[in-house]
Each structure stands twice: as C-alpha cells, then as structure tokens.
Amino acid sequence: MHAVRSLGTLRNTVCMTAAEPLAPRITLSDGTSIPQLGLGVYKVPAEQTAELVAGAIELGYRHVDTAALYRNEAEVGEGVCASGVPRDELYVTSKVWNDRHGVDETRAAFLDALDASGLDYFDLYLIHWPAPRQDRYVEAWKALIGLREQGLVRSIGVSNFEPHHLQRLVDETGVAPVVDQVELHPWLPQRDVRAAASAMGAAVESWSPLARGRVLEAGSRDREVLSNIAARHDKTPAQVALRWHVQQGLIVIPKSTSLKRVAENADIFDFELTATDMAEIAQLETGERTGRHPDDLG
Ligand SMILES: NC(=O)c1ccc[n+]([C@@H]2O[C@H](COP(=O)([O-])OP(=O)(O)OC[C@H]3O[C@@H](n4cnc5c(N)ncnc54)[C@H](OP(=O)(O)O)[C@@H]3O)[C@@H](O)[C@H]2O)c1
C-alpha cells in the first residue's frame, strides 16, 4: 500500500486506536464475508474523503463503498492506510463506470482504479450500471470473472441490475454475482430484485438507504412516521430507517460528510423494530426513485 500522501489533518488519525467493529458480517455466496454497514462516499469531496474514512474506521466502521465515478478512490485508499487498522479487517468496494465496459476495457479500468487507490486489492468490484443500450455488460462481467480468478479482487458483483440483467449473466457465463447493489429505501423496497438476487444466492446492498436524506425531510409524512417510531425506541429517524434495512438482512451504505451523523448512522445494532414498526414503515412505499431506472441509463 502507498504511504499517506498528505498528512495534513490526518496527522491525528495516523496513530489512533480504532474502536471494535460496529456491524456484524454477512457471508456471501463465494464464502467471503462483508460488514453489513458501510460508509458510502458518493459526493464526498476528494479533499474530505481520507479524513472522513479514517474517522469512520476509528468509530468502528470496517467497510467503505466508492466508485470510479466518485473520483475519490485514491483518498479512500489514503484513509484506509491512515486508519492503522489491518487491511484484512477492512472491506473496500469500488465500481467500473459505464464508459469502460468490455473484456479488455473493464480489466484496464479495474487496474487503473486499484493503482489509484494504492491498495493491493479490492474486496469487492462491481459493474456500476448495466447500461443496456451499450449491451457490453456481459463482456464487463467476463473481465471481472478473470480478475477474480487471478486473485486481484476477492469478490465480484453488480449494481443496478434488474432481474433480467442478472439472469443474462448467469445464462451466458454460469457465474452469479455475490452482490447486487440497488437503490432501496422505504419508498422503493425492490421486492422483485431481491427475489431474483436471492434465487441466485446474491446479497442485496441498499444504495441511498435514506433516499438521499429525503425520508428525513422536515414536515414530510416519512419524517413523521419515522420520528414516531424513533421516539418509542429512543433513537433518531435516520437510525430507524437504517435499522429497517439491516433487520431485513440488507447491507446498508449510508453517506454523510459529518462524523457526528456517521456515528449516528452506525448506532443501529442495539435495538429491534417491532412488527408494527415494520408495517408502519411499509406504508411509506410509493415506488418513487431518486435515481434513474437501470434500463434507462447508459
Ligand atoms: N451503485 C449506485 O448506483 C449508487 C448510487 C447512489 C449511491 N450509491 C452509494 O450509496 C451511498 C449512499 O447513498 P446516497 O449518498 O445517495 O444517499 P443516502 O445515504 O440515502 O443519504 C445521504 C444524505 O442524507 C444525509 N444524511 C446522512 N445521514 C444523516 C442523518 N443521520 N441525519 C440527517 N441526514 C443524514 C446526508 O447529508 P450529510 O452528508 O450532510 O450528512 C446526505 O444528504 C453513496 O454514498 C454511494 O456509496 C451507489
């Protein structure tokens, strides 16, 4: 791994002692395991990323979710190095962007990302979107299969794959992804994707688990329902929303640029939502997405 490039504000974190892991691990179909909670770093400015990642690890996070698109893979690597926690106790995911699908192109994109991160390996590498109009995601998947066979990545998966995209990977390569990372929150519980993923042994990761913060908006019905449940458990609305994910066996990767909220978002493993709570949250389903439908992007 590379040396920390700029100590700056990281100076205080280099020798820190990290807290014990906060989240349980979930076993994936390839026999590896993934911490059920991770820190998402989409839209975290590069100049804040290393310190945020190191700070989250100090709090007990062990999993970070980045992508080539986020332009902070290098800084995620810096934060991981600066944390002082052994690399094999941490879990780093990255993703190939849509403009680099293809057997050779995806392999090259992976090697570029690994180099940028300064890490020796990624734990998980995903195809970010199927981008079906390009129709090159099966070739990208073949590249990922090769990278895993070579030991350059521990596990391989996909993101934003609908059931028919998942099925095509299996039909054409015989290899199922271990993870499908999709937009999932109380508005959009993604039952079809979850059923298809589960049928092939893939775990589901919820991106934008707080609907980009919109389920917490003051004055919204979502906020009111989540606040009422939160009051019953002495928790916050965000903690209730995130607990809804983990209680269903989903992997969850909330993003916050505030270490205070990063800590809040991890304090979800000491309480349990009741069947009534879960039913109330289920009423928030609208089918609304915060992002594009996977068949329409790319
Ligand atoms: N695979 C994909 O296509 C895809 C797409 C989108 C996202 N993702 C991944 O999923 C991660 C999370 O998604 P996201 O960032 O879009 O949305 P999110 O985690 O649902 O919500 C993030 C927003 O909620 C706010 N927030 C977070 N915790 C809060 C709390 N406890 N109280 C109040 N507000 C809070 C954040 O503001 P502050 O930062 O100001 O706290 C931010 O505005 C991303 O970072 C990325 O890793 C993947």
Ligand as a Chemical Component Dictionary entry (heavy atoms), coordinates in Angstrom:
data_LIG
# 
_chem_comp.id                   LIG 
_chem_comp.type                 NON-POLYMER 
_chem_comp.pdbx_formal_charge   0 
_chem_comp.three_letter_code    LIG 
# 
loop_
_chem_comp_atom.comp_id 
_chem_comp_atom.atom_id 
_chem_comp_atom.alt_atom_id 
_chem_comp_atom.type_symbol 
_chem_comp_atom.charge 
_chem_comp_atom.model_Cartn_x 
_chem_comp_atom.model_Cartn_y 
_chem_comp_atom.model_Cartn_z 
_chem_comp_atom.pdbx_ordinal 
LIG N1  N1  N 0  -24.475 1.999  -7.096 1  
LIG C1  C1  C 0  -25.053 3.157  -7.358 2  
LIG O1  O1  O 0  -25.503 3.438  -8.477 3  
LIG C2  C2  C 0  -25.165 4.162  -6.255 4  
LIG C3  C3  C 0  -25.933 5.318  -6.439 5  
LIG C4  C4  C 0  -26.024 6.224  -5.390 6  
LIG C5  C5  C 0  -25.367 5.971  -4.197 7  
LIG N2  N2  N 1  -24.604 4.837  -4.064 8  
LIG C6  C6  C 0  -23.878 4.547  -2.807 9  
LIG O2  O2  O 0  -24.777 4.651  -1.715 10 
LIG C7  C7  C 0  -24.247 5.601  -0.778 11 
LIG C8  C8  C 0  -25.363 6.292  -0.022 12 
LIG O3  O3  O 0  -26.265 6.890  -0.932 13 
LIG P1  P1  P 0  -26.514 8.474  -1.014 14 
LIG O4  O4  O 0  -25.287 9.179  -0.585 15 
LIG O5  O5  O -1 -27.012 8.748  -2.389 16 
LIG O6  O6  O 0  -27.759 8.716  -0.065 17 
LIG P2  P2  P 0  -28.166 8.415  1.461  18 
LIG O7  O7  O 0  -27.079 7.724  2.185  19 
LIG O8  O8  O 0  -29.518 7.801  1.400  20 
LIG O9  O9  O 0  -28.368 9.881  2.027  21 
LIG C9  C9  C 0  -27.315 10.788 2.127  22 
LIG C10 C10 C 0  -27.910 12.134 2.520  23 
LIG O10 O10 O 0  -28.535 12.026 3.811  24 
LIG C11 C11 C 0  -27.895 12.919 4.710  25 
LIG N3  N3  N 0  -27.754 12.182 5.977  26 
LIG C12 C12 C 0  -26.999 11.069 6.201  27 
LIG N4  N4  N 0  -27.123 10.642 7.448  28 
LIG C13 C13 C 0  -27.985 11.506 8.067  29 
LIG C14 C14 C 0  -28.508 11.591 9.376  30 
LIG N5  N5  N 0  -28.181 10.696 10.313 31 
LIG N6  N6  N 0  -29.371 12.610 9.650  32 
LIG C15 C15 C 0  -29.700 13.515 8.719  33 
LIG N7  N7  N 0  -29.234 13.481 7.452  34 
LIG C16 C16 C 0  -28.381 12.484 7.126  35 
LIG C17 C17 C 0  -26.585 13.294 4.103  36 
LIG O11 O11 O 0  -26.225 14.618 4.431  37 
LIG P3  P3  P 0  -24.781 14.983 5.079  38 
LIG O12 O12 O 0  -23.723 14.401 4.188  39 
LIG O13 O13 O 0  -24.789 16.476 5.097  40 
LIG O14 O14 O 0  -24.795 14.378 6.447  41 
LIG C18 C18 C 0  -26.893 13.212 2.610  42 
LIG O15 O15 O 0  -27.500 14.415 2.168  43 
LIG C19 C19 C 0  -23.413 6.526  -1.659 44 
LIG O16 O16 O 0  -22.521 7.325  -0.930 45 
LIG C20 C20 C 0  -22.740 5.523  -2.554 46 
LIG O17 O17 O 0  -21.671 4.895  -1.883 47 
LIG C21 C21 C 0  -24.499 3.936  -5.078 48 
# 
loop_
_chem_comp_bond.comp_id 
_chem_comp_bond.atom_id_1 
_chem_comp_bond.atom_id_2 
_chem_comp_bond.value_order 
_chem_comp_bond.pdbx_ordinal 
LIG N1  C1  SING 1  
LIG C1  O1  DOUB 2  
LIG C1  C2  SING 3  
LIG C2  C3  SING 4  
LIG C2  C21 DOUB 5  
LIG C3  C4  DOUB 6  
LIG C4  C5  SING 7  
LIG C5  N2  DOUB 8  
LIG N2  C6  SING 9  
LIG N2  C21 SING 10 
LIG C6  O2  SING 11 
LIG C6  C20 SING 12 
LIG O2  C7  SING 13 
LIG C7  C8  SING 14 
LIG C7  C19 SING 15 
LIG C8  O3  SING 16 
LIG O3  P1  SING 17 
LIG P1  O4  DOUB 18 
LIG P1  O5  SING 19 
LIG P1  O6  SING 20 
LIG O6  P2  SING 21 
LIG P2  O7  DOUB 22 
LIG P2  O8  SING 23 
LIG P2  O9  SING 24 
LIG O9  C9  SING 25 
LIG C9  C10 SING 26 
LIG C10 O10 SING 27 
LIG C10 C18 SING 28 
LIG O10 C11 SING 29 
LIG C11 N3  SING 30 
LIG C11 C17 SING 31 
LIG N3  C12 SING 32 
LIG N3  C16 SING 33 
LIG C12 N4  DOUB 34 
LIG N4  C13 SING 35 
LIG C13 C14 SING 36 
LIG C13 C16 DOUB 37 
LIG C14 N5  SING 38 
LIG C14 N6  DOUB 39 
LIG N6  C15 SING 40 
LIG C15 N7  DOUB 41 
LIG N7  C16 SING 42 
LIG C17 O11 SING 43 
LIG C17 C18 SING 44 
LIG O11 P3  SING 45 
LIG P3  O12 DOUB 46 
LIG P3  O13 SING 47 
LIG P3  O14 SING 48 
LIG C18 O15 SING 49 
LIG C19 O16 SING 50 
LIG C19 C20 SING 51 
LIG C20 O17 SING 52 
# 
